[in-house]
């Protein structure tokens, strides 16, 4: 109840809609990308929620520790960090499998692209 009071219902609804879209994208990408599988939509929802949590709590720590490398690569190392987040999610969720780093990198790139398109369209 305190969360609703602090952030409002519209923030919660936007977050839930983003998780739902991410879950749909996970299912679609698992269908089209070789090396990525997801068992069912419930697993995709869990993956979407866990990706959100990992991006909130783990990604800033990884970015902070790898800041010199990120600066030297002009930000391209952030793609590696996104792939690592996908691989962590793969290790934590049964029913979601990514075969190798390259598949995780490709999955994170396409997922980020789809999420940014939806974000841009929903902002208008």
LODO-839040 format. One record per residue: residue number from 1; residue in one letter; chain; x, y, z of N, C-alpha, C, O in turn. Coordinates in steps of 0.02 Angstrom, whole numbers, plus 50000, padded with zeros to 5 digits. Layout:
NUM; A; A; X; Y; Z; X; Y; Z; X; Y; Z; X; Y; Z
...
//
This chain:
1; X; A; 50041; 49940; 50000; 50000; 50000; 50000; 50043; 50063; 50000; 50026; 50113; 49969
2; X; A; 50099; 50060; 50036; 50144; 50117; 50038; 50173; 50130; 49968; 50183; 50188; 49949
3; X; A; 50188; 50076; 49930; 50215; 50083; 49863; 50165; 50121; 49818; 50185; 50165; 49780
4; X; A; 50101; 50104; 49824; 50050; 50138; 49784; 50046; 50211; 49805; 50038; 50255; 49762
5; X; A; 50052; 50224; 49869; 50049; 50293; 49893; 50108; 50334; 49868; 50100; 50392; 49849
6; X; A; 50168; 50304; 49867; 50228; 50340; 49847; 50232; 50351; 49772; 50251; 50405; 49749
7; X; A; 50214; 50300; 49733; 50225; 50303; 49661; 50161; 50312; 49620; 50164; 50334; 49563
8; X; A; 50105; 50295; 49647; 50042; 50303; 49611; 50025; 50241; 49570; 50068; 50200; 49554
9; X; A; 49961; 50237; 49555; 49936; 50179; 49518; 49960; 50178; 49445; 49971; 50125; 49417
10; X; A; 49970; 50237; 49416; 49991; 50239; 49346; 50061; 50210; 49338; 50075; 50177; 49288
11; X; A; 50106; 50222; 49386; 50173; 50195; 49383; 50172; 50119; 49387; 50208; 50085; 49351
12; X; A; 50130; 50093; 49431; 50124; 50021; 49439; 50096; 49989; 49375; 50119; 49937; 49354
13; X; A; 50046; 50021; 49345; 50017; 49995; 49284; 50068; 49996; 49227; 50072; 49948; 49188
14; X; A; 50107; 50049; 49221; 50158; 50053; 49169; 50210; 49999; 49178; 50233; 49968; 49130
15; X; A; 50229; 49986; 49240; 50278; 49934; 49254; 50251; 49865; 49236; 50286; 49825; 49205
16; X; A; 50189; 49852; 49254; 50158; 49787; 49238; 50151; 49778; 49162; 50161; 49723; 49136
17; X; A; 50133; 49831; 49128; 50127; 49827; 49055; 50195; 49816; 49023; 50201; 49777; 48975
18; X; A; 50247; 49848; 49049; 50315; 49837; 49023; 50337; 49764; 49034; 50367; 49734; 48990
19; X; A; 50322; 49737; 49092; 50339; 49666; 49105; 50301; 49621; 49058; 50328; 49572; 49033
20; X; A; 50238; 49636; 49046; 50198; 49595; 49000; 50225; 49598; 48929; 50231; 49546; 48896
21; X; A; 50242; 49658; 48905; 50271; 49664; 48838; 50338; 49627; 48834; 50352; 49593; 48785
22; X; A; 50379; 49633; 48886; 50443; 49598; 48887; 50433; 49523; 48884; 50470; 49488; 48850
23; X; A; 50383; 49497; 48920; 50368; 49426; 48918; 50347; 49403; 48848; 50368; 49350; 48825
24; X; A; 50306; 49444; 48815; 50286; 49428; 48746; 50347; 49428; 48700; 50354; 49384; 48658
25; X; A; 50391; 49477; 48709; 50452; 49480; 48669; 50498; 49420; 48681; 50530; 49395; 48635
26; X; A; 50501; 49398; 48744; 50542; 49339; 48760; 50516; 49278; 48723; 50555; 49239; 48695
27; X; A; 50450; 49269; 48722; 50421; 49212; 48686; 50434; 49218; 48611; 50453; 49169; 48579
28; X; A; 50425; 49278; 48583; 50437; 49288; 48511; 50510; 49275; 48493; 50525; 49242; 48444
29; X; A; 50556; 49302; 48533; 50626; 49292; 48519; 50647; 49220; 48527; 50690; 49195; 48490
30; X; A; 50618; 49185; 48575; 50634; 49114; 48583; 50610; 49074; 48523; 50640; 49023; 48506
31; X; A; 50557; 49097; 48492; 50532; 49063; 48432; 50578; 49075; 48372; 50590; 49029; 48332
32; X; A; 50603; 49135; 48364; 50641; 49154; 48305; 50717; 49144; 48311; 50749; 49129; 48261
33; X; A; 50744; 49153; 48370; 50817; 49148; 48378; 50838; 49077; 48394; 50812; 49047; 48441
34; X; A; 50885; 49051; 48356; 50911; 48984; 48375; 50954; 48990; 48438; 50989; 49039; 48448
35; X; A; 50949; 48940; 48480; 50989; 48941; 48541; 50954; 48972; 48600; 50983; 48975; 48655
36; X; A; 50893; 48996; 48591; 50854; 49025; 48646; 50789; 48988; 48650; 50752; 48983; 48601
37; X; A; 50773; 48960; 48709; 50710; 48925; 48718; 50677; 48948; 48782; 50710; 48964; 48832
38; X; A; 50611; 48948; 48780; 50571; 48962; 48840; 50513; 48913; 48839; 50482; 48902; 48787
39; X; A; 50499; 48882; 48896; 50450; 48829; 48899; 50378; 48852; 48887; 50342; 48823; 48848
40; X; A; 50358; 48906; 48921; 50290; 48931; 48916; 50287; 49005; 48934; 50337; 49036; 48951
41; X; A; 50226; 49032; 48930; 50219; 49104; 48942; 50230; 49122; 49015; 50255; 49176; 49030
42; X; A; 50212; 49078; 49061; 50224; 49091; 49132; 50299; 49098; 49145; 50321; 49141; 49183
43; X; A; 50338; 49054; 49114; 50411; 49059; 49120; 50436; 49124; 49090; 50481; 49155; 49117
44; X; A; 50406; 49145; 49034; 50426; 49209; 49004; 50409; 49267; 49050; 50447; 49315; 49054
45; X; A; 50353; 49264; 49085; 50336; 49316; 49134; 50387; 49318; 49191; 50407; 49372; 49213
46; X; A; 50408; 49260; 49214; 50459; 49257; 49266; 50525; 49285; 49240; 50559; 49323; 49276
47; X; A; 50543; 49268; 49179; 50604; 49295; 49149; 50600; 49371; 49143; 50649; 49405; 49159
48; X; A; 50544; 49397; 49121; 50536; 49469; 49114; 50541; 49504; 49181; 50575; 49556; 49186
49; X; A; 50509; 49477; 49232; 50513; 49508; 49299; 50584; 49504; 49326; 50609; 49552; 49356
50; X; A; 50617; 49446; 49317; 50685; 49439; 49342; 50734; 49483; 49304; 50780; 49510; 49334
51; X; A; 50725; 49491; 49239; 50767; 49537; 49201; 50761; 49608; 49228; 50810; 49644; 49234
52; X; A; 50700; 49628; 49244; 50689; 49694; 49273; 50726; 49702; 49339; 50758; 49752; 49351
53; X; A; 50721; 49651; 49382; 50754; 49654; 49447; 50831; 49653; 49439; 50866; 49690; 49474
54; X; A; 50856; 49611; 49394; 50928; 49609; 49383; 50954; 49675; 49355; 51008; 49697; 49372
55; X; A; 50914; 49706; 49312; 50934; 49771; 49284; 50933; 49826; 49337; 50970; 49875; 49332
56; X; A; 50890; 49819; 49387; 50887; 49868; 49440; 50943; 49859; 49491; 50975; 49908; 49511
57; X; A; 50956; 49797; 49511; 51002; 49785; 49567; 51073; 49763; 49547; 51121; 49785; 49578
58; X; A; 51080; 49721; 49496; 51146; 49693; 49479; 51182; 49735; 49425; 51242; 49745; 49430
59; X; A; 51145; 49758; 49376; 51177; 49794; 49320; 51216; 49856; 49343; 51271; 49866; 49319
60; X; A; 51189; 49897; 49388; 51229; 49956; 49409; 51295; 49937; 49443; 51345; 49972; 49436
61; X; A; 51295; 49881; 49479; 51357; 49858; 49511; 51407; 49837; 49458; 51466; 49854; 49461
62; X; A; 51383; 49799; 49408; 51427; 49777; 49353; 51454; 49837; 49314; 51512; 49839; 49295
63; X; A; 51411; 49885; 49302; 51432; 49945; 49265; 51485; 49984; 49304; 51534; 50008; 49276
64; X; A; 51475; 49989; 49369; 51523; 50025; 49411; 51591; 49991; 49411; 51643; 50024; 49406
65; X; A; 51592; 49924; 49417; 51655; 49888; 49418; 51690; 49888; 49351; 51752; 49882; 49348
66; X; A; 51653; 49893; 49296; 51683; 49890; 49230; 51685; 49959; 49196; 51692; 49963; 49135
67; X; A; 51679; 50011; 49234; 51677; 50078; 49206; 51739; 50096; 49163; 51731; 50124; 49109
68; X; A; 51800; 50079; 49185; 51857; 50095; 49141; 51854; 50060; 49073; 51869; 50090; 49022
69; X; A; 51834; 49997; 49073; 51828; 49960; 49010; 51772; 49990; 48967; 51778; 49995; 48906
70; X; A; 51718; 50009; 48999; 51662; 50038; 48963; 51682; 50104; 48931; 51662; 50119; 48875
71; X; A; 51721; 50144; 48967; 51744; 50207; 48939; 51792; 50195; 48880; 51788; 50228; 48829
72; X; A; 51838; 50147; 48888; 51886; 50132; 48835; 51852; 50106; 48772; 51875; 50119; 48716
73; X; A; 51797; 50070; 48780; 51761; 50042; 48722; 51705; 50088; 48699; 51664; 50069; 48657
74; X; A; 51703; 50149; 48726; 51652; 50199; 48708; 51582; 50173; 48720; 51536; 50188; 48681
75; X; A; 51573; 50135; 48773; 51507; 50111; 48792; 51487; 50044; 48763; 51436; 50016; 48783
76; X; A; 51527; 50017; 48718; 51509; 49952; 48688; 51511; 49894; 48737; 51479; 49843; 48727
77; X; A; 51550; 49902; 48791; 51553; 49849; 48841; 51486; 49840; 48877; 51474; 49788; 48907
78; X; A; 51443; 49890; 48874; 51376; 49883; 48904; 51337; 49827; 48870; 51294; 49796; 48901
79; X; A; 51351; 49814; 48807; 51319; 49757; 48773; 51340; 49691; 48804; 51300; 49645; 48810
80; X; A; 51403; 49687; 48824; 51428; 49627; 48858; 51393; 49619; 48926; 51375; 49564; 48945
81; X; A; 51385; 49674; 48961; 51351; 49672; 49026; 51278; 49649; 49017; 51253; 49610; 49057
82; X; A; 51245; 49673; 48965; 51176; 49651; 48952; 51174; 49576; 48938; 51129; 49542; 48961
83; X; A; 51223; 49550; 48901; 51225; 49479; 48887; 51238; 49439; 48951; 51211; 49385; 48960
84; X; A; 51279; 49466; 48995; 51292; 49433; 49059; 51228; 49430; 49101; 51215; 49380; 49134
85; X; A; 51189; 49483; 49100; 51125; 49484; 49136; 51079; 49430; 49108; 51044; 49397; 49147
86; X; A; 51077; 49421; 49042; 51036; 49369; 49012; 51061; 49300; 49034; 51020; 49256; 49049
87; X; A; 51126; 49290; 49037; 51153; 49226; 49058; 51139; 49212; 49132; 51129; 49155; 49151
88; X; A; 51139; 49264; 49173; 51121; 49255; 49244; 51048; 49234; 49248; 51030; 49190; 49287
89; X; A; 51006; 49266; 49209; 50935; 49248; 49208; 50926; 49176; 49184; 50884; 49139; 49211
90; X; A; 50965; 49156; 49135; 50964; 49087; 49111; 50981; 49038; 49167; 50950; 48985; 49173
91; X; A; 51030; 49056; 49208; 51051; 49012; 49262; 50999; 49008; 49319; 50995; 48958; 49354
92; X; A; 50960; 49060; 49327; 50913; 49063; 49383; 50843; 49037; 49367; 50807; 49016; 49412
93; X; A; 50823; 49037; 49304; 50755; 49018; 49286; 50755; 48952; 49249; 50785; 48945; 49196
94; X; A; 50722; 48902; 49279; 50712; 48838; 49244; 50661; 48849; 49189; 50610; 48881; 49200
95; X; A; 50675; 48821; 49131; 50629; 48829; 49075; 50649; 48884; 49027; 50617; 48893; 48975
96; X; A; 50701; 48922; 49044; 50729; 48973; 49000; 50801; 48956; 48988; 50841; 48952; 49035
97; X; A; 50819; 48945; 48924; 50887; 48924; 48908; 50915; 48965; 48851; 50882; 48977; 48800
98; X; A; 50977; 48987; 48860; 51014; 49023; 48809; 51080; 48985; 48799; 51118; 48977; 48847
99; X; A; 51092; 48963; 48739; 51152; 48924; 48724; 51210; 48969; 48704; 51219; 48985; 48645
100; X; A; 51249; 48990; 48753; 51310; 49026; 48738; 51304; 49102; 48741; 51250; 49131; 48743
101; X; A; 51363; 49132; 48743; 51368; 49204; 48751; 51343; 49242; 48689; 51309; 49293; 48696
102; X; A; 51359; 49218; 48630; 51338; 49253; 48569; 51262; 49254; 48563; 51234; 49305; 48544
103; X; A; 51229; 49199; 48580; 51156; 49198; 48579; 51127; 49246; 48631; 51077; 49278; 48619
104; X; A; 51159; 49250; 48689; 51137; 49297; 48741; 51146; 49369; 48718; 51104; 49411; 48731
105; X; A; 51201; 49382; 48684; 51214; 49449; 48658; 51162; 49468; 48605; 51135; 49524; 48607
106; X; A; 51148; 49423; 48559; 51098; 49436; 48508; 51028; 49444; 48538; 50991; 49489; 48518
107; X; A; 51012; 49402; 48586; 50947; 49406; 48621; 50940; 49473; 48656; 50887; 49505; 48651
108; X; A; 50992; 49494; 48691; 50988; 49558; 48728; 50983; 49618; 48680; 50948; 49666; 48695
109; X; A; 51018; 49614; 48624; 51014; 49669; 48575; 50943; 49676; 48546; 50916; 49731; 48544
110; X; A; 50915; 49620; 48524; 50848; 49623; 48494; 50796; 49641; 48546; 50750; 49679; 48532
111; X; A; 50802; 49613; 48606; 50754; 49629; 48659; 50757; 49704; 48677; 50705; 49735; 48686
112; X; A; 50816; 49731; 48682; 50823; 49803; 48696; 50793; 49845; 48641; 50761; 49896; 48653
113; X; A; 50804; 49824; 48579; 50776; 49861; 48522; 50700; 49860; 48524; 50668; 49912; 48515
114; X; A; 50671; 49802; 48536; 50597; 49796; 48540; 50569; 49836; 48598; 50517; 49869; 48591
115; X; A; 50603; 49834; 48655; 50579; 49872; 48713; 50583; 49947; 48701; 50539; 49984; 48722
116; X; A; 50634; 49969; 48667; 50639; 50041; 48653; 50587; 50064; 48603; 50562; 50120; 48607
117; X; A; 50570; 50021; 48555; 50517; 50038; 48507; 50450; 50045; 48543; 50413; 50093; 48532
118; X; A; 50434; 49998; 48587; 50371; 50000; 48625; 50371; 50061; 48671; 50320; 50094; 48679
119; X; A; 50427; 50075; 48702; 50432; 50133; 48746; 50421; 50198; 48708; 50386; 50243; 48732
120; X; A; 50450; 50202; 48649; 50442; 50263; 48609; 50370; 50270; 48585; 50342; 50325; 48584
121; X; A; 50339; 50215; 48565; 50270; 50218; 48542; 50221; 50233; 48598; 50170; 50267; 48587
122; X; A; 50235; 50208; 48657; 50189; 50221; 48714; 50197; 50291; 48742; 50152; 50316; 48775
123; X; A; 50253; 50323; 48729; 50264; 50391; 48754; 50224; 50442; 48713; 50211; 50497; 48737
124; X; A; 50206; 50424; 48652; 50170; 50472; 48609; 50097; 50473; 48621; 50060; 50510; 48589
//
